[in-house]
Amino acid sequence: MIGINTAKIGQSGVEGIGFAIPINAVKAKINELSKPLLKIGIMGIDITKELSSQYNLPIGVYIKQVQSFSPAEKAGLQPGDVIVKFAGEKIKSIEDINKIKAKYNAGDVVNVEIVRDKKTKVMSLKLDEY
């Protein structure tokens, strides 16, 4: 059993509430929950089909900002780049990148395919923990 404690503050004081759930209900998620989050260090915008045709950009993730000293900066990613593949997989959104990123560990190196000035480039990016 796993216990989850919480408190509810009412008008006249605090009411303690406890819950318990069977360990088997969370066993499959324990590794996922205890795994550190990985960062690449970008602020991005999903380029949908509509935005793609409106701004003549490929579908993917437009890099709006690159964090200083981040894995993205070290890899050479720049604002204005559009990520079209991450770790060899085509992506359409930041959510796609996060799903792929979850399969890796800190220190792993992945290839990031970008479009910059209508030219495709592949960069090597070393994933890091938050």
N, CA, C and O atoms as a printed pandas DataFrame, in Angstrom:
     atom_number atom_name residue_name chain_id  residue_number  x_coord  y_coord  z_coord
0              1         N          MET        A               1    0.823   -1.163    0.000
1              2        CA          MET        A               1    0.000    0.000    0.000
2              3         C          MET        A               1    0.882    1.247    0.000
3              4         O          MET        A               1    1.967    1.274    0.582
4              5         N          ILE        A               2    0.382    2.257   -0.663
5              6        CA          ILE        A               2    1.040    3.559   -0.665
6              7         C          ILE        A               2    0.067    4.531   -0.032
7              8         O          ILE        A               2   -1.105    4.577   -0.408
8              9         N          GLY        A               3    0.541    5.302    0.921
9             10        CA          GLY        A               3   -0.306    6.283    1.577
10            11         C          GLY        A               3   -0.111    7.661    0.996
11            12         O          GLY        A               3    1.012    8.060    0.687
12            13         N          ILE        A               4   -1.198    8.386    0.848
13            14        CA          ILE        A               4   -1.151    9.763    0.350
14            15         C          ILE        A               4   -1.842   10.625    1.392
15            16         O          ILE        A               4   -3.046   10.490    1.613
16            17         N          ASN        A               5   -1.100   11.495    2.025
17            18        CA          ASN        A               5   -1.676   12.358    3.053
18            19         C          ASN        A               5   -1.913   13.744    2.489
19            20         O          ASN        A               5   -1.147   14.233    1.659
20            21         N          THR        A               6   -2.966   14.358    2.943
21            22        CA          THR        A               6   -3.274   15.715    2.527
22            23         C          THR        A               6   -4.006   16.408    3.662
23            24         O          THR        A               6   -4.436   15.750    4.611
24            25         N          ALA        A               7   -4.152   17.693    3.584
25            26        CA          ALA        A               7   -4.885   18.446    4.594
26            27         C          ALA        A               7   -5.849   19.378    3.898
27            28         O          ALA        A               7   -5.543   19.957    2.855
28            29         N          LYS        A               8   -7.013   19.512    4.489
29            30        CA          LYS        A               8   -8.024   20.419    3.960
30            31         C          LYS        A               8   -8.268   21.473    5.028
31            32         O          LYS        A               8   -8.613   21.151    6.165
32            33         N          ILE        A               9   -8.090   22.715    4.659
33            34        CA          ILE        A               9   -8.290   23.784    5.617
34            35         C          ILE        A               9   -9.729   24.247    5.523
35            36         O          ILE        A               9  -10.184   24.716    4.480
36            37         N          GLY        A              10  -10.431   24.109    6.623
37            38        CA          GLY        A              10  -11.821   24.553    6.699
38            39         C          GLY        A              10  -11.888   25.862    7.460
39            40         O          GLY        A              10  -10.860   26.409    7.860
40            41         N          GLN        A              11  -13.062   26.350    7.655
41            42        CA          GLN        A              11  -13.222   27.623    8.345
42            43         C          GLN        A              11  -12.831   27.530    9.809
43            44         O          GLN        A              11  -12.391   28.520   10.394
44            45         N          SER        A              12  -12.983   26.371   10.404
45            46        CA          SER        A              12  -12.688   26.283   11.829
46            47         C          SER        A              12  -11.393   25.533   12.123
47            48         O          SER        A              12  -11.088   25.283   13.289
48            49         N          GLY        A              13  -10.643   25.176   11.122
49            50        CA          GLY        A              13   -9.385   24.482   11.385
50            51         C          GLY        A              13   -8.955   23.611   10.231
51            52         O          GLY        A              13   -9.375   23.804    9.090
52            53         N          VAL        A              14   -8.104   22.642   10.546
53            54        CA          VAL        A              14   -7.547   21.756    9.523
54            55         C          VAL        A              14   -8.132   20.369    9.709
55            56         O          VAL        A              14   -8.225   19.861   10.826
56            57         N          GLU        A              15   -8.517   19.774    8.613
57            58        CA          GLU        A              15   -9.059   18.421    8.627
58            59         C          GLU        A              15   -8.071   17.531    7.892
59            60         O          GLU        A              15   -7.814   17.749    6.708
60            61         N          GLY        A              16   -7.513   16.533    8.566
61            62        CA          GLY        A              16   -6.560   15.632    7.932
62            63         C          GLY        A              16   -7.273   14.531    7.183
63            64         O          GLY        A              16   -8.207   13.926    7.708
64            65         N          ILE        A              17   -6.847   14.263    5.964
65            66        CA          ILE        A              17   -7.458   13.222    5.158
66            67         C          ILE        A              17   -6.337   12.307    4.667
67            68         O          ILE        A              17   -5.305   12.792    4.202
68            69         N          GLY        A              18   -6.524   11.020    4.763
69            70        CA          GLY        A              18   -5.531   10.079    4.274
70            71         C          GLY        A              18   -6.145    9.114    3.276
71            72         O          GLY        A              18   -7.296    8.702    3.420
72            73         N          PHE        A              19   -5.369    8.759    2.264
73            74        CA          PHE        A              19   -5.810    7.803    1.252
74            75         C          PHE        A              19   -4.767    6.706    1.160
75            76         O          PHE        A              19   -3.600    6.928    1.482
76            77         N          ALA        A              20   -5.171    5.540    0.731
77            78        CA          ALA        A              20   -4.233    4.453    0.472
78            79         C          ALA        A              20   -4.656    3.773   -0.821
79            80         O          ALA        A              20   -5.839    3.525   -1.055
80            81         N          ILE        A              21   -3.661    3.478   -1.656
81            82        CA          ILE        A              21   -3.938    2.761   -2.897
82            83         C          ILE        A              21   -2.987    1.565   -2.985
83            84         O          ILE        A              21   -1.875    1.627   -2.460
84            85         N          PRO        A              22   -3.398    0.501   -3.625
85            86        CA          PRO        A              22   -2.527   -0.670   -3.753
86            87         C          PRO        A              22   -1.289   -0.342   -4.600
87            88         O          PRO        A              22   -1.374    0.391   -5.586
88            89         N          ILE        A              23   -0.164   -0.885   -4.208
89            90        CA          ILE        A              23    1.100   -0.654   -4.920
90            91         C          ILE        A              23    1.000   -1.100   -6.372
91            92         O          ILE        A              23    1.630   -0.499   -7.243
92            93         N          ASN        A              24    0.217   -2.147   -6.650
93            94        CA          ASN        A              24    0.082   -2.640   -8.027
94            95         C          ASN        A              24   -0.530   -1.592   -8.951
95            96         O          ASN        A              24   -0.326   -1.647  -10.164
96            97         N          ALA        A              25   -1.277   -0.640   -8.396
97            98        CA          ALA        A              25   -1.900    0.405   -9.208
98            99         C          ALA        A              25   -0.868    1.396   -9.749
99           100         O          ALA        A              25   -1.118    2.067  -10.750
100          101         N          VAL        A              26    0.288    1.489   -9.094
101          102        CA          VAL        A              26    1.304    2.456   -9.542
102          103         C          VAL        A              26    2.631    1.819   -9.944
103          104         O          VAL        A              26    3.531    2.513  -10.416
104          105         N          LYS        A              27    2.760    0.517   -9.763
105          106        CA          LYS        A              27    4.024   -0.168  -10.054
106          107         C          LYS        A              27    4.551    0.132  -11.459
107          108         O          LYS        A              27    5.742    0.385  -11.640
108          109         N          ALA        A              28    3.669    0.103  -12.438
109          110        CA          ALA        A              28    4.095    0.319  -13.827
110          111         C          ALA        A              28    4.593    1.736  -14.060
111          112         O          ALA        A              28    5.358    1.964  -14.998
112          113         N          LYS        A              29    4.187    2.685  -13.244
113          114        CA          LYS        A              29    4.552    4.091  -13.434
114          115         C          LYS        A              29    5.713    4.542  -12.555
115          116         O          LYS        A              29    6.199    5.660  -12.725
116          117         N          ILE        A              30    6.176    3.706  -11.616
117          118        CA          ILE        A              30    7.197    4.138  -10.658
118          119         C          ILE        A              30    8.465    4.614  -11.358
119          120         O          ILE        A              30    8.989    5.674  -11.017
120          121         N          ASN        A              31    8.971    3.851  -12.333
121          122        CA          ASN        A              31   10.192    4.271  -13.027
122          123         C          ASN        A              31    9.991    5.591  -13.744
123          124         O          ASN        A              31   10.862    6.461  -13.716
124          125         N          GLU        A              32    8.847    5.739  -14.385
125          126        CA          GLU        A              32    8.548    6.975  -15.108
126          127         C          GLU        A              32    8.464    8.169  -14.154
127          128         O          GLU        A              32    8.951    9.255  -14.468
128          129         N          LEU        A              33    7.849    7.965  -12.997
129          130        CA          LEU        A              33    7.682    9.049  -12.031
130          131         C          LEU        A              33    8.984    9.436  -11.345
131          132         O          LEU        A              33    9.154   10.586  -10.941
132          133         N          SER        A              34    9.903    8.484  -11.212
133          134        CA          SER        A              34   11.165    8.783  -10.522
134          135         C          SER        A              34   12.284    9.185  -11.480
135          136         O          SER        A              34   13.374    9.545  -11.035
136          137         N          LYS        A              35   12.034    9.130  -12.769
137          138        CA          LYS        A              35   13.039    9.496  -13.761
138          139         C          LYS        A              35   13.152   11.019  -13.842
139          140         O          LYS        A              35   12.131   11.704  -13.900
140          141         N          PRO        A              36   14.379   11.566  -13.847
141          142        CA          PRO        A              36   14.521   13.025  -13.921
142          143         C          PRO        A              36   14.042   13.565  -15.268
143          144         O          PRO        A              36   14.143   12.890  -16.292
144          145         N          LEU        A              37   13.523   14.782  -15.248
145          146        CA          LEU        A              37   13.102   15.443  -16.478
146          147         C          LEU        A              37   14.327   15.902  -17.253
147          148         O          LEU        A              37   15.307   16.366  -16.670
148          149         N          LEU        A              38   14.261   15.770  -18.564
149          150        CA          LEU        A              38   15.374   16.177  -19.418
150          151         C          LEU        A              38   15.021   17.486  -20.108
151          152         O          LEU        A              38   13.863   17.733  -20.445
152          153         N          LYS        A              39   16.025   18.314  -20.311
153          154        CA          LYS        A              39   15.781   19.596  -20.975
154          155         C          LYS        A              39   16.648   19.712  -22.215
155          156         O          LYS        A              39   17.720   19.115  -22.317
156          157         N          ILE        A              40   16.141   20.506  -23.159
157          158        CA          ILE        A              40   16.971   20.864  -24.306
158          159         C          ILE        A              40   17.221   22.361  -24.326
159          160         O          ILE        A              40   18.191   22.821  -24.929
160          161         N          GLY        A              41   16.349   23.133  -23.669
161          162        CA          GLY        A              41   16.612   24.556  -23.512
162          163         C          GLY        A              41   16.073   25.457  -24.599
163          164         O          GLY        A              41   16.746   26.400  -25.016
164          165         N          ILE        A              42   14.850   25.177  -25.069
165          166        CA          ILE        A              42   14.247   26.057  -26.075
166          167         C          ILE        A              42   12.853   26.484  -25.636
167          168         O          ILE        A              42   12.198   25.813  -24.838
168          169         N          MET        A              43   12.423   27.602  -26.172
169          170        CA          MET        A              43   11.021   27.987  -26.104
170          171         C          MET        A              43   10.553   27.880  -27.537
171          172         O          MET        A              43   11.133   28.499  -28.429
172          173         N          GLY        A              44    9.506   27.098  -27.770
173          174        CA          GLY        A              44    9.094   26.844  -29.141
174          175         C          GLY        A              44    7.610   27.034  -29.380
175          176         O          GLY        A              44    6.812   27.125  -28.447
176          177         N          ILE        A              45    7.266   27.091  -30.644
177          178        CA          ILE        A              45    5.882   27.228  -31.096
178          179         C          ILE        A              45    5.618   26.120  -32.109
179          180         O          ILE        A              45    6.405   25.912  -33.032
180          181         N          ASP        A              46    4.500   25.408  -31.929
181          182        CA          ASP        A              46    4.127   24.370  -32.890
182          183         C          ASP        A              46    3.734   25.031  -34.212
183          184         O          ASP        A              46    2.901   25.937  -34.237
184          185         N          ILE        A              47    4.339   24.570  -35.309
185          186        CA          ILE        A              47    3.975   25.051  -36.639
186          187         C          ILE        A              47    2.984   24.044  -37.222
187          188         O          ILE        A              47    3.359   22.959  -37.664
188          189         N          THR        A              48    1.710   24.436  -37.208
189          190        CA          THR        A              48    0.644   23.602  -37.737
190          191         C          THR        A              48    0.591   23.742  -39.260
191          192         O          THR        A              48    1.326   24.534  -39.850
192          193         N          LYS        A              49   -0.284   22.965  -39.876
193          194        CA          LYS        A              49   -0.466   23.047  -41.325
194          195         C          LYS        A              49   -0.855   24.466  -41.734
195          196         O          LYS        A              49   -0.372   24.978  -42.743
196          197         N          GLU        A              50   -1.737   25.108  -40.943
197          198        CA          GLU        A              50   -2.189   26.467  -41.254
198          199         C          GLU        A              50   -1.038   27.474  -41.158
199          200         O          GLU        A              50   -0.848   28.294  -42.056
200          201         N          LEU        A              51   -0.272   27.404  -40.061
201          202        CA          LEU        A              51    0.862   28.317  -39.895
202          203         C          LEU        A              51    1.931   28.063  -40.950
203          204         O          LEU        A              51    2.590   28.990  -41.421
204          205         N          SER        A              52    2.091   26.800  -41.312
205          206        CA          SER        A              52    3.071   26.428  -42.326
206          207         C          SER        A              52    2.776   27.128  -43.650
207          208         O          SER        A              52    3.672   27.697  -44.273
208          209         N          SER        A              53    1.516   27.080  -44.074
209          210        CA          SER        A              53    1.189   27.727  -45.356
210          211         C          SER        A              53    1.157   29.246  -45.234
211          212         O          SER        A              53    1.473   29.951  -46.192
212          213         N          GLN        A              54    0.778   29.754  -44.061
213          214        CA          GLN        A              54    0.718   31.203  -43.877
214          215         C          GLN        A              54    2.113   31.837  -43.864
215          216         O          GLN        A              54    2.310   32.908  -44.438
216          217         N          TYR        A              55    3.078   31.184  -43.215
217          218        CA          TYR        A              55    4.425   31.760  -43.066
218          219         C          TYR        A              55    5.491   31.068  -43.905
219          220         O          TYR        A              55    6.674   31.391  -43.798
220          221         N          ASN        A              56    5.075   30.113  -44.743
221          222        CA          ASN        A              56    6.012   29.387  -45.605
222          223         C          ASN        A              56    7.127   28.728  -44.784
223          224         O          ASN        A              56    8.312   28.853  -45.093
224          225         N          LEU        A              57    6.703   28.018  -43.722
225          226        CA          LEU        A              57    7.633   27.293  -42.864
226          227         C          LEU        A              57    7.262   25.814  -42.891
227          228         O          LEU        A              57    6.108   25.477  -43.153
228          229         N          PRO        A              58    8.223   24.924  -42.625
229          230        CA          PRO        A              58    7.872   23.503  -42.554
230          231         C          PRO        A              58    7.084   23.211  -41.277
231          232         O          PRO        A              58    7.195   23.938  -40.290
232          233         N          ILE        A              59    6.296   22.149  -41.305
233          234        CA          ILE        A              59    5.581   21.711  -40.104
234          235         C          ILE        A              59    6.620   21.170  -39.125
235          236         O          ILE        A              59    7.493   20.389  -39.502
236          237         N          GLY        A              60    6.518   21.590  -37.876
237          238        CA          GLY        A              60    7.466   21.179  -36.845
238          239         C          GLY        A              60    7.381   22.120  -35.664
239          240         O          GLY        A              60    6.307   22.629  -35.345
240          241         N          VAL        A              61    8.508   22.356  -35.013
241          242        CA          VAL        A              61    8.564   23.260  -33.861
242          243         C          VAL        A              61    9.510   24.409  -34.175
243          244         O          VAL        A              61   10.710   24.218  -34.371
244          245         N          TYR        A              62    8.937   25.605  -34.218
245          246        CA          TYR        A              62    9.698   26.840  -34.454
246          247         C          TYR        A              62   10.380   27.239  -33.148
247          248         O          TYR        A              62    9.730   27.337  -32.107
248          249         N          ILE        A              63   11.682   27.468  -33.208
249          250        CA          ILE        A              63   12.422   27.872  -32.011
250          251         C          ILE        A              63   12.326   29.387  -31.872
251          252         O          ILE        A              63   12.877   30.142  -32.673
252          253         N          LYS        A              64   11.618   29.804  -30.843
253          254        CA          LYS        A              64   11.442   31.232  -30.568
254          255         C          LYS        A              64   12.608   31.771  -29.748
255          256         O          LYS        A              64   13.054   32.901  -29.953
256          257         N          GLN        A              65   13.101   30.948  -28.813
257          258        CA          GLN        A              65   14.177   31.386  -27.932
258          259         C          GLN        A              65   15.031   30.192  -27.541
259          260         O          GLN        A              65   14.525   29.081  -27.384
260          261         N          VAL        A              66   16.341   30.429  -27.382
261          262        CA          VAL        A              66   17.270   29.398  -26.933
262          263         C          VAL        A              66   17.873   29.864  -25.609
263          264         O          VAL        A              66   18.416   30.964  -25.510
264          265         N          GLN        A              67   17.769   29.014  -24.605
265          266        CA          GLN        A              67   18.287   29.346  -23.279
266          267         C          GLN        A              67   19.814   29.332  -23.295
267          268         O          GLN        A              67   20.430   28.437  -23.872
268          269         N          SER        A              68   20.412   30.330  -22.658
269          270        CA          SER        A              68   21.875   30.407  -22.570
270          271         C          SER        A              68   22.439   29.199  -21.839
271          272         O          SER        A              68   21.870   28.736  -20.851
272          273         N          PHE        A              69   23.553   28.697  -22.330
273          274        CA          PHE        A              69   24.284   27.564  -21.751
274          275         C          PHE        A              69   23.489   26.259  -21.762
275          276         O          PHE        A              69   23.843   25.318  -21.050
276          277         N          SER        A              70   22.433   26.189  -22.548
277          278        CA          SER        A              70   21.586   24.988  -22.607
278          279         C          SER        A              70   22.149   23.989  -23.620
279          280         O          SER        A              70   23.009   24.340  -24.428
280          281         N          PRO        A              71   21.661   22.741  -23.578
281          282        CA          PRO        A              71   22.049   21.777  -24.601
282          283         C          PRO        A              71   21.753   22.286  -26.018
283          284         O          PRO        A              71   22.531   22.040  -26.940
284          285         N          ALA        A              72   20.629   22.994  -26.193
285          286        CA          ALA        A              72   20.275   23.529  -27.516
286          287         C          ALA        A              72   21.317   24.528  -28.007
287          288         O          ALA        A              72   21.731   24.487  -29.165
288          289         N          GLU        A              73   21.735   25.422  -27.120
289          290        CA          GLU        A              73   22.750   26.413  -27.513
290          291         C          GLU        A              73   24.069   25.723  -27.844
291          292         O          GLU        A              73   24.719   26.060  -28.834
292          293         N          LYS        A              74   24.463   24.758  -27.017
293          294        CA          LYS        A              74   25.714   24.027  -27.258
294          295         C          LYS        A              74   25.674   23.257  -28.579
295          296         O          LYS        A              74   26.702   23.082  -29.232
296          297         N          ALA        A              75   24.477   22.798  -28.968
297          298        CA          ALA        A              75   24.326   22.057  -30.224
298          299         C          ALA        A              75   24.307   22.981  -31.438
299          300         O          ALA        A              75   24.468   22.523  -32.569
300          301         N          GLY        A              76   24.108   24.290  -31.207
301          302        CA          GLY        A              76   24.095   25.239  -32.317
302          303         C          GLY        A              76   22.709   25.629  -32.792
303          304         O          GLY        A              76   22.571   26.292  -33.821
304          305         N          LEU        A              77   21.666   25.224  -32.051
305          306        CA          LEU        A              77   20.308   25.629  -32.429
306          307         C          LEU        A              77   20.143   27.126  -32.209
307          308         O          LEU        A              77   20.725   27.694  -31.285
308          309         N          GLN        A              78   19.339   27.765  -33.072
309          310        CA          GLN        A              78   19.164   29.211  -33.016
310          311         C          GLN        A              78   17.691   29.584  -33.141
311          312         O          GLN        A              78   16.902   28.837  -33.719
312          313         N          PRO        A              79   17.323   30.753  -32.592
313          314        CA          PRO        A              79   15.964   31.242  -32.823
314          315         C          PRO        A              79   15.710   31.346  -34.330
315          316         O          PRO        A              79   16.572   31.790  -35.088
316          317         N          GLY        A              80   14.519   30.932  -34.742
317          318        CA          GLY        A              80   14.177   30.931  -36.164
318          319         C          GLY        A              80   14.313   29.567  -36.811
319          320         O          GLY        A              80   13.732   29.323  -37.868
320          321         N          ASP        A              81   15.078   28.668  -36.188
321          322        CA          ASP        A              81   15.178   27.293  -36.698
322          323         C          ASP        A              81   13.832   26.596  -36.491
323          324         O          ASP        A              81   13.088   26.925  -35.567
324          325         N          VAL        A              82   13.532   25.641  -37.353
325          326        CA          VAL        A              82   12.339   24.810  -37.188
326          327         C          VAL        A              82   12.800   23.361  -37.053
327          328         O          VAL        A              82   13.423   22.812  -37.962
328          329         N          ILE        A              83   12.491   22.749  -35.915
329          330        CA          ILE        A              83   12.834   21.339  -35.693
330          331         C          ILE        A              83   11.805   20.492  -36.428
331          332         O          ILE        A              83   10.604   20.616  -36.184
332          333         N          VAL        A              84   12.276   19.629  -37.331
333          334        CA          VAL        A              84   11.375   18.760  -38.084
334          335         C          VAL        A              84   11.539   17.282  -37.714
335          336         O          VAL        A              84   10.628   16.481  -37.922
336          337         N          LYS        A              85   12.704   16.929  -37.164
337          338        CA          LYS        A              85   12.935   15.565  -36.675
338          339         C          LYS        A              85   13.717   15.642  -35.380
339          340         O          LYS        A              85   14.617   16.467  -35.226
340          341         N          PHE        A              86   13.356   14.757  -34.442
341          342        CA          PHE        A              86   14.053   14.680  -33.169
342          343         C          PHE        A              86   14.382   13.224  -32.927
343          344         O          PHE        A              86   13.485   12.382  -32.887
344          345         N          ALA        A              87   15.656   12.918  -32.766
345          346        CA          ALA        A              87   16.123   11.540  -32.568
346          347         C          ALA        A              87   15.653   10.638  -33.705
347          348         O          ALA        A              87   15.283    9.485  -33.484
348          349         N          GLY        A              88   15.671   11.178  -34.927
349          350        CA          GLY        A              88   15.315   10.399  -36.107
350          351         C          GLY        A              88   13.827   10.265  -36.372
351          352         O          GLY        A              88   13.432    9.651  -37.363
352          353         N          GLU        A              89   12.988   10.831  -35.502
353          354        CA          GLU        A              89   11.535   10.723  -35.668
354          355         C          GLU        A              89   10.959   12.070  -36.086
355          356         O          GLU        A              89   11.305   13.109  -35.524
356          357         N          LYS        A              90   10.071   12.038  -37.085
357          358        CA          LYS        A              90    9.379   13.251  -37.517
358          359         C          LYS        A              90    8.542   13.790  -36.379
359          360         O          LYS        A              90    7.875   13.032  -35.675
360          361         N          ILE        A              91    8.575   15.099  -36.198
361          362        CA          ILE        A              91    7.773   15.701  -35.125
362          363         C          ILE        A              91    6.901   16.818  -35.693
363          364         O          ILE        A              91    7.211   17.429  -36.716
364          365         N          LYS        A              92    5.793   17.059  -34.980
365          366        CA          LYS        A              92    4.875   18.123  -35.368
366          367         C          LYS        A              92    4.628   19.094  -34.223
367          368         O          LYS        A              92    4.042   20.158  -34.423
368          369         N          SER        A              93    5.077   18.727  -33.013
369          370        CA          SER        A              93    4.756   19.550  -31.852
370          371         C          SER        A              93    5.793   19.370  -30.747
371          372         O          SER        A              93    6.613   18.453  -30.768
372          373         N          ILE        A              94    5.722   20.279  -29.786
373          374        CA          ILE        A              94    6.573   20.171  -28.604
374          375         C          ILE        A              94    6.216   18.899  -27.842
375          376         O          ILE        A              94    7.087   18.252  -27.262
376          377         N          GLU        A              95    4.945   18.546  -27.845
377          378        CA          GLU        A              95    4.500   17.313  -27.191
378          379         C          GLU        A              95    5.192   16.094  -27.803
379          380         O          GLU        A              95    5.582   15.177  -27.081
380          381         N          ASP        A              96    5.347   16.080  -29.131
381          382        CA          ASP        A              96    6.062   14.980  -29.793
382          383         C          ASP        A              96    7.507   14.903  -29.292
383          384         O          ASP        A              96    8.015   13.819  -29.007
384          385         N          ILE        A              97    8.160   16.055  -29.190
385          386        CA          ILE        A              97    9.546   16.087  -28.698
386          387         C          ILE        A              97    9.605   15.532  -27.277
387          388         O          ILE        A              97   10.485   14.730  -26.963
388          389         N          ASN        A              98    8.677   15.950  -26.417
389          390        CA          ASN        A              98    8.682   15.494  -25.032
390          391         C          ASN        A              98    8.454   13.987  -24.923
391          392         O          ASN        A              98    9.061   13.335  -24.073
392          393         N          LYS        A              99    7.594   13.429  -25.764
393          394        CA          LYS        A              99    7.363   11.978  -25.750
394          395         C          LYS        A              99    8.623   11.224  -26.155
395          396         O          LYS        A              99    8.969   10.210  -25.548
396          397         N          ILE        A             100    9.302   11.718  -27.174
397          398        CA          ILE        A             100   10.532   11.065  -27.628
398          399         C          ILE        A             100   11.626   11.222  -26.575
399          400         O          ILE        A             100   12.346   10.271  -26.273
400          401         N          LYS        A             101   11.744   12.415  -26.025
401          402        CA          LYS        A             101   12.763   12.726  -25.021
402          403         C          LYS        A             101   12.638   11.809  -23.802
403          404         O          LYS        A             101   13.642   11.456  -23.184
404          405         N          ALA        A             102   11.408   11.424  -23.456
405          406        CA          ALA        A             102   11.160   10.569  -22.283
406          407         C          ALA        A             102   11.787    9.183  -22.423
407          408         O          ALA        A             102   11.960    8.483  -21.426
408          409         N          LYS        A             103   12.128    8.783  -23.643
409          410        CA          LYS        A             103   12.737    7.469  -23.870
410          411         C          LYS        A             103   14.240    7.470  -23.582
411          412         O          LYS        A             103   14.874    6.415  -23.579
412          413         N          TYR        A             104   14.804    8.646  -23.343
413          414        CA          TYR        A             104   16.249    8.793  -23.194
414          415         C          TYR        A             104   16.635    9.162  -21.772
415          416         O          TYR        A             104   15.783    9.445  -20.931
416          417         N          ASN        A             105   17.939    9.151  -21.523
417          418        CA          ASN        A             105   18.488    9.509  -20.221
418          419         C          ASN        A             105   19.413   10.709  -20.360
419          420         O          ASN        A             105   19.861   11.041  -21.458
420          421         N          ALA        A             106   19.690   11.349  -19.237
421          422        CA          ALA        A             106   20.642   12.465  -19.228
422          423         C          ALA        A             106   21.981   11.968  -19.764
423          424         O          ALA        A             106   22.448   10.888  -19.401
424          425         N          GLY        A             107   22.585   12.764  -20.626
425          426        CA          GLY        A             107   23.871   12.394  -21.220
426          427         C          GLY        A             107   23.753   11.734  -22.579
427          428         O          GLY        A             107   24.736   11.659  -23.315
428          429         N          ASP        A             108   22.556   11.249  -22.929
429          430        CA          ASP        A             108   22.357   10.658  -24.251
430          431         C          ASP        A             108   22.438   11.752  -25.322
431          432         O          ASP        A             108   22.041   12.894  -25.088
432          433         N          VAL        A             109   22.944   11.394  -26.470
433          434        CA          VAL        A             109   23.055   12.332  -27.589
434          435         C          VAL        A             109   22.043   11.928  -28.658
435          436         O          VAL        A             109   21.987   10.771  -29.075
436          437         N          VAL        A             110   21.251   12.897  -29.092
437          438        CA          VAL        A             110   20.262   12.658  -30.143
438          439         C          VAL        A             110   20.508   13.614  -31.296
439          440         O          VAL        A             110   21.005   14.723  -31.102
440          441         N          ASN        A             111   20.157   13.179  -32.491
441          442        CA          ASN        A             111   20.244   14.054  -33.656
442          443         C          ASN        A             111   18.961   14.867  -33.770
443          444         O          ASN        A             111   17.860   14.343  -33.602
444          445         N          VAL        A             112   19.119   16.143  -34.055
445          446        CA          VAL        A             112   17.992   17.047  -34.239
446          447         C          VAL        A             112   18.097   17.604  -35.647
447          448         O          VAL        A             112   19.071   18.277  -35.986
448          449         N          GLU        A             113   17.080   17.321  -36.475
449          450        CA          GLU        A             113   17.069   17.845  -37.844
450          451         C          GLU        A             113   16.267   19.134  -37.851
451          452         O          GLU        A             113   15.118   19.175  -37.412
452          453         N          ILE        A             114   16.896   20.186  -38.359
453          454        CA          ILE        A             114   16.251   21.500  -38.396
454          455         C          ILE        A             114   16.229   22.035  -39.821
455          456         O          ILE        A             114   16.963   21.574  -40.694
456          457         N          VAL        A             115   15.370   23.016  -40.027
457          458        CA          VAL        A             115   15.382   23.780  -41.271
458          459         C          VAL        A             115   15.740   25.213  -40.880
459          460         O          VAL        A             115   15.067   25.841  -40.062
460          461         N          ARG        A             116   16.813   25.708  -41.486
461          462        CA          ARG        A             116   17.284   27.077  -41.247
462          463         C          ARG        A             116   17.517   27.711  -42.617
463          464         O          ARG        A             116   18.275   27.189  -43.435
464          465         N          ASP        A             117   16.865   28.826  -42.851
465          466        CA          ASP        A             117   17.001   29.524  -44.145
466          467         C          ASP        A             117   16.729   28.580  -45.314
467          468         O          ASP        A             117   17.446   28.592  -46.315
468          469         N          LYS        A             118   15.682   27.761  -45.173
469          470        CA          LYS        A             118   15.228   26.817  -46.212
470          471         C          LYS        A             118   16.232   25.697  -46.496
471          472         O          LYS        A             118   16.097   24.985  -47.491
472          473         N          LYS        A             119   17.239   25.535  -45.627
473          474        CA          LYS        A             119   18.210   24.450  -45.767
474          475         C          LYS        A             119   18.106   23.534  -44.562
475          476         O          LYS        A             119   17.923   23.988  -43.433
476          477         N          THR        A             120   18.225   22.232  -44.819
477          478        CA          THR        A             120   18.146   21.244  -43.745
478          479         C          THR        A             120   19.529   20.997  -43.160
479          480         O          THR        A             120   20.510   20.850  -43.889
480          481         N          LYS        A             121   19.591   20.954  -41.826
481          482        CA          LYS        A             121   20.835   20.654  -41.107
482          483         C          LYS        A             121   20.523   19.639  -40.017
483          484         O          LYS        A             121   19.403   19.582  -39.509
484          485         N          VAL        A             122   21.517   18.846  -39.664
485          486        CA          VAL        A             122   21.384   17.902  -38.562
486          487         C          VAL        A             122   22.404   18.278  -37.498
487          488         O          VAL        A             122   23.596   18.418  -37.775
488          489         N          MET        A             123   21.906   18.441  -36.265
489          490        CA          MET        A             123   22.755   18.810  -35.139
490          491         C          MET        A             123   22.733   17.683  -34.102
491          492         O          MET        A             123   21.730   16.984  -33.955
492          493         N          SER        A             124   23.837   17.516  -33.396
493          494        CA          SER        A             124   23.894   16.547  -32.289
494          495         C          SER        A             124   23.648   17.298  -30.990
495          496         O          SER        A             124   24.316   18.290  -30.700
496          497         N          LEU        A             125   22.679   16.817  -30.206
497          498        CA          LEU        A             125   22.294   17.482  -28.978
498          499         C          LEU        A             125   22.424   16.503  -27.816
499          500         O          LEU        A             125   21.881   15.399  -27.865
500          501         N          LYS        A             126   23.139   16.906  -26.781
501          502        CA          LYS        A             126   23.317   16.070  -25.591
502          503         C          LYS        A             126   22.270   16.469  -24.560
503          504         O          LYS        A             126   22.254   17.606  -24.089
504          505         N          LEU        A             127   21.397   15.529  -24.213
505          506        CA          LEU        A             127   20.311   15.789  -23.257
506          507         C          LEU        A             127   20.860   15.999  -21.850
507          508         O          LEU        A             127   21.836   15.364  -21.449
508          509         N          ASP        A             128   20.224   16.891  -21.112
509          510        CA          ASP        A             128   20.664   17.230  -19.762
510          511         C          ASP        A             128   19.461   17.239  -18.824
511          512         O          ASP        A             128   18.325   17.395  -19.271
512          513         N          GLU        A             129   19.710   17.071  -17.521
513          514        CA          GLU        A             129   18.649   17.135  -16.517
514          515         C          GLU        A             129   18.323   18.568  -16.174
515          516         O          GLU        A             129   19.148   19.467  -16.336
516          517         N          TYR        A             130   17.094   18.772  -15.692
517          518        CA          TYR        A             130   16.709   20.083  -15.178
518          519         C          TYR        A             130   17.428   20.335  -13.898
519          520         O          TYR        A             130   17.251   21.390  -13.288
